[in-house]
Amino acid sequence: MRKTIVGVMGGSTADERTLGNAREIGRLIAENGWTLLSGGRPTGVMQASVTGAHEAGGLTIGGLFDDDRELGAEGLDIVIPTGMGAARNIINVLSSDVVVACRGTGGTTSEIAMALRFGRPVVLLDFDPGEAFLKSGAAEVKYSLASTPAEAATMVAGYLKELGRT
């Protein structure tokens, strides 16, 4: 049976609160038996979420911006060096059953937009880009706002249940 993949997206630089949230959602993803997928860089939300999942014994995947697997975050089990730059974002989004978006900037908002465009449910963890943005590109979008990692994990579980991926 195919593994359930939860993508965690967010800034390559982040404040301590965002890093803590990313690490905790990574841990919760692993504890639920889901696979964590991130952009795989050894910085910001990517490293923090991988660290949390890895410490909890979870499976971690990184779809890298670069073509060098040595540039992957510590704790990645599977490194995919795409060499595609930001275009790798679409691969990461389409590979995810559900996307969790932590605070970030342009790259993160592009991942949110792609997830919504392609029908991937999005859980926004302590990050609200605004209703006008979230509802601008698709007729029917699925997104939720979560203030804590625990709340985000519960929302992910709900979306996975709707998708038959429990």
N, C-alpha and C positions, 0 to 999 in steps of 0.2 A: 504494500500500500504506500502511496506517495506521502512524503512528509508534509506537514503543514508548515508553511513559511510565513513568518511575520517580519515584514520589513521595518526597520527603524531608521528614519531619516532625520537629519538635523545638521546644525552648523558645524563646520570644521573648527571653529573657535566658539567657546561657550562659557557662560558664567558658572559659578559653582553650583547653583541651584539646578540649572539645566543639566550639568554633568551628573549630579546626584540622581536626578529623575531618569536620565538615560541609563545609568548603571543599574538602577532599581528595576526599570522595565525590562532590561536585558535579563536580570535574574528571574523575574516573574515569567518571562517567555520560556526560559529553560525549565523552570519548575513545573510549568504546565505541559511540558513535553513537546513544545513547538520549536521549530528551527528559526534562529535569528539570522536575518540577512541585513547587511549594512553596506555602505559605500566603501568600507574596508580600510579607510586611512587610519594611521596611528595618531589621530588627533580628534579633539572635540567629542561630539555625540557619538561618532562612529566608534572610537576607541572605548569610550565609557560603556556603551551598550554591549560591545563584544566582551569587555572585561566582566561585566555583570553576568552575562550568559555563560561565559567560560568558567567562572568561579563556581557557578551552580551546576556545572557538569553538562551544559547544553551544547548542541551542535551549532556552530557558527560559520557563516558564509560571508565573504566579502567580494563584491563586484567592483573591482578597482577602476579608477579613473585612468591609471597608467598601464603600461605594458610590462612592468617589472614586478613579479610576485614578491620580491624582497621588500617592496614598499607597503606591504599589508600590515594591518594592525596586529599587535601581539595578542595571541589567543584565538586567532582564526584557524578553523579546522580545514576549510576549503577556501582557497584563494583563486579568484577568476580575474586574471590581468587582462582587461578588455582592450586597453590602448585606445579607447574611444573618447576619452575626455568626458565632458558632461553628457555626451550621448549615452553613456552607460546608465544614466538615470532611468531611462525607459526600460532597460533590461531589468534593473532592480525592482522597479514598480511592477512590471508585468509578471515577474517571478514571485511576487508576494501575494498571498491570499488576502491579507489585511495589511495596511500601512499605518504605522504609528509615527507621527511627526512631532518631534521636539522643536524647540525654538531654533530658528535659523534665518537665513536671508534668501537671496535669489535662487540658489540651488534647491533649497528646501521647498520654497513656494512653487518652483517648477515641478518638483516631484509630487507635491500635493495636487497641482493642476492635472498632471498626467494621470495620477491615480483616479481622480474623480472622472476625468474624461473616459478612462477605460473601465469604469465600473468597479474599481477596487474600493472597498470601504476604508475610510480614513478616521483614525482616532488622533485628535490633536491634543497633545500632552502639554498643558500649561502654555499653550500657544494658540492665539486666535488671529488669523489673518483677516477676519471680517466676513460677514455674511455675503456682502456683495461679491467678493472674490470667490467664496466657496460655491456660490450658486450661479456663477457667470457662464460656465461652459457646457453644462449638460442638463438635460431635462430632469433626470432623476439622479440625485447624488445622495450618497450615504456617508455622513460624517457625524462625529460626536466630539464634544469638547470635554476633556477630562482635566481635573485639577491635580490629581495625584497618580502615581504609577499604578497603585492598586485599583483605582477607578478605571484607568485605561485598560488594564488587563481584563477586568470584568466586561468592558465594552468590546474588546477584541473577542473574548469568548462568546459573547452574544452574536457578533457578526459571523464568527465561524460556525456557530450553530445554524444560523440562517442559511449559510452556504453548504451545510451538510458536512462540515469538516471538523466535527467535534472529536 
